[in-house]
Amino acid sequence: MLSQIISAYTLRTFTSAQIAMSHRRQFLKKSLFLSASGLFLHSYLHAAPAPQDKSGKQTELVPPPDLFDAQTLDMDFWLKPRTLDLIRPASGERLKLLYWQDGDMLDSSYQECCHFLRDVNGKKTAAIDPKLLETLWATQAFIARFGMTKPLEVLSAYRTPESNQRLREEGIPAARKSLHLEGRAADIRIAHLHEEVLGELIRSFRQGGVGFYFRASAKGGWIHTDTGLQRTWKA
């Protein structure tokens, strides 16, 4: 049943009408190449003066629309074997394995993924939505086209109700009915890739919610991705 769900979901067609204009693809390539060398954020912030309100105070920069368009991907991209390369900073674990091949999810690999994406604090494992795995893999595979092969850091995936409530009590952003509780969400980041760039890429897959969590720290913020309704927010 699981393989049928995956096959039905992934074997979709992309018509020529969905292919973005060439200048948008060139802009995408430039953005990713700059990101790979750690220059994107600097270029973006210094390309033009920050907008100001009536008092002259600088306001938040608004990212360019449609920075990425994953709909330009052809069928071959979705049919090739899929390998995930993930790390969990909270536990120090790393997972690199082939989990999907010849149109089927590899059951043993899927089980490993579920364990890896467990609630590290609550020490409990739950079934992870296969669509979430697809988003994680597609994100890595897409940026790998531009020379970025860093593992994807998973800060949080499945959460027990107890862990989710504890985060809320500590003032950490966590929805009361979070999709983390259902194994349908993950908080992620990729070293040296600005969260704004990462989030725009994930949003272009059009497969669920994307939350942008900007933080002024050495490692920056993170992106929430889930398989719920399509929506975006910043926090």
C-alpha positions in Angstrom: 0.0 0.0 0.0 2.8 2.4 0.9 4.6 1.8 -2.4 1.3 2.5 -4.3 0.9 5.8 -2.5 4.4 6.8 -3.3 4.2 5.8 -6.9 0.8 7.6 -7.4 2.2 10.7 -5.8 5.6 10.9 -7.6 4.7 9.7 -11.1 3.2 13.1 -12.0 3.7 14.8 -15.4 5.2 18.2 -16.0 3.9 19.8 -19.2 5.8 22.3 -21.3 3.4 24.9 -20.1 4.8 24.6 -16.6 8.4 25.3 -17.6 9.6 28.7 -16.3 11.1 31.3 -18.6 14.8 31.0 -19.2 15.7 34.2 -17.4 14.2 32.9 -14.2 16.2 29.8 -14.4 19.4 31.8 -14.9 18.5 33.9 -11.9 18.0 30.7 -9.9 21.4 29.4 -11.0 23.1 32.6 -10.1 21.5 32.6 -6.6 22.5 29.0 -5.9 26.1 29.4 -7.1 26.5 32.5 -4.9 24.9 30.6 -2.0 27.3 27.8 -2.4 30.2 30.2 -1.9 28.5 32.0 1.0 28.0 35.2 -1.0 24.3 35.2 -1.6 23.2 36.9 1.6 25.9 39.6 1.2 24.9 40.2 -2.4 21.2 40.4 -1.6 21.6 42.7 1.4 23.9 45.1 -0.5 22.2 45.1 -3.9 20.0 48.0 -3.0 19.3 50.2 0.1 16.9 48.6 2.5 13.4 50.1 2.2 12.4 52.7 4.8 9.1 53.7 6.3 7.9 57.3 6.7 10.0 57.9 9.7 13.1 56.9 7.9 13.5 53.6 9.8 14.6 50.6 7.8 12.0 48.0 7.3 12.4 44.3 6.7 13.7 43.2 3.3 11.2 41.4 1.2 12.6 38.5 -0.9 12.1 38.6 -4.6 9.0 36.6 -5.6 9.4 33.1 -7.2 13.1 32.9 -6.4 12.8 29.2 -7.3 10.5 27.2 -9.5 10.8 23.5 -8.9 8.2 23.0 -11.6 11.0 23.3 -14.1 12.2 19.8 -13.1 11.6 17.1 -15.6 10.3 13.5 -15.0 13.8 12.1 -14.9 14.5 14.1 -11.7 11.6 12.4 -9.9 12.2 8.9 -11.2 15.9 8.5 -10.3 17.0 6.7 -7.1 16.8 8.8 -4.0 19.4 9.0 -1.3 19.0 11.1 1.9 21.9 12.6 3.7 20.8 13.9 7.1 22.3 14.9 10.4 20.6 15.4 13.8 22.6 18.0 15.8 20.6 17.1 18.9 21.9 13.5 18.9 25.0 13.8 16.8 23.7 11.1 14.4 24.1 11.1 10.6 22.1 9.1 8.1 23.0 8.6 4.5 21.1 5.9 2.7 19.2 5.0 -0.5 15.5 4.9 0.4 13.6 4.9 -2.9 14.4 3.1 -6.1 12.6 1.8 -9.2 9.3 3.5 -8.2 9.2 1.9 -4.7 10.0 2.9 -1.2 12.6 0.5 0.4 10.8 -0.7 3.5 13.9 -1.2 5.6 15.3 2.2 4.7 11.9 3.8 5.4 12.0 2.3 8.9 15.5 3.7 9.4 14.3 7.1 8.3 11.4 7.0 10.8 13.8 6.1 13.6 16.2 8.9 12.6 13.4 11.4 12.5 12.1 10.3 15.9 11.5 12.5 18.9 15.1 12.6 20.2 14.0 14.1 23.6 10.9 12.0 24.0 12.7 8.9 22.7 9.7 7.8 20.6 9.4 6.9 17.0 6.4 7.3 14.7 5.5 6.8 11.1 6.8 9.7 8.9 4.7 10.9 6.0 6.5 9.7 2.8 5.7 13.1 1.2 7.9 14.7 3.9 10.8 12.5 2.9 10.2 13.4 -0.7 10.5 17.1 0.2 13.7 16.6 2.1 15.2 14.5 -0.7 14.1 16.9 -3.5 15.6 19.9 -1.6 19.0 18.2 -1.4 18.9 16.8 -5.0 17.9 20.2 -6.4 20.7 22.2 -4.8 23.2 19.4 -5.6 22.7 20.4 -9.2 24.5 23.6 -8.3 27.4 22.1 -6.5 26.0 22.1 -2.9 26.3 18.7 -1.3 26.1 19.6 2.4 24.0 17.2 4.6 20.6 18.5 5.6 20.3 19.3 9.3 17.1 18.1 11.0 16.5 20.2 14.1 13.1 18.6 14.8 10.8 16.1 13.1 8.3 13.9 14.9 7.4 15.2 18.4 5.4 13.6 21.1 2.6 15.7 22.7 4.7 16.0 25.8 7.7 17.3 23.9 5.6 19.7 21.9 4.0 21.1 25.1 7.4 21.5 26.8 8.5 23.6 23.8 5.4 25.8 24.2 6.1 26.3 27.9 9.7 27.3 27.1 8.5 29.9 24.7 9.8 28.1 21.6 7.5 28.4 18.6 5.3 25.3 18.5 1.7 25.1 17.4 -0.8 23.4 19.7 -1.9 21.1 16.9 1.5 21.0 15.2 2.0 18.6 12.3 5.1 17.5 14.0 2.8 15.4 16.2 1.7 13.5 13.1 5.1 12.9 11.6 4.3 15.4 8.9 6.7 18.2 9.6 10.4 18.9 10.0 12.5 22.0 11.0 15.6 22.0 8.8 18.6 24.0 7.7 21.6 23.5 5.4 25.0 24.9 6.4 26.0 28.0 4.4 22.6 28.3 2.7 20.6 31.2 4.0 17.2 30.2 5.3 15.4 32.6 3.0 16.9 30.9 0.0 16.2 27.4 1.4 12.6 28.4 2.3 11.9 29.8 -1.2 13.1 26.6 -2.8 10.9 24.4 -0.6 7.9 26.7 -1.2 8.3 26.2 -4.9 7.6 22.5 -4.5 4.0 23.5 -3.5 3.5 20.5 -1.3 2.6 22.0 2.1 3.4 24.7 4.6 6.7 26.6 4.8 7.7 28.7 7.9 10.7 31.0 7.9 12.4 31.3 11.2 15.1 34.0 11.1 17.6 34.1 13.9 20.6 36.3 14.4 23.0 33.6 15.4 26.2 32.0 14.0 24.2 29.2 12.4 21.3 31.4 11.4 17.6 30.3 11.5 15.7 27.4 10.1 12.9 26.4 7.8 9.7 24.6 8.9 8.4 22.3 6.1 5.3 20.2 6.4 2.8 18.3 4.2 -0.3 20.2 5.3 -2.1 23.0 3.5 0.0 25.3 1.3 0.8 28.4 3.4 3.8 30.5 4.5 4.7 32.5 7.5 7.6 34.2 9.2 8.6 34.2 12.8 
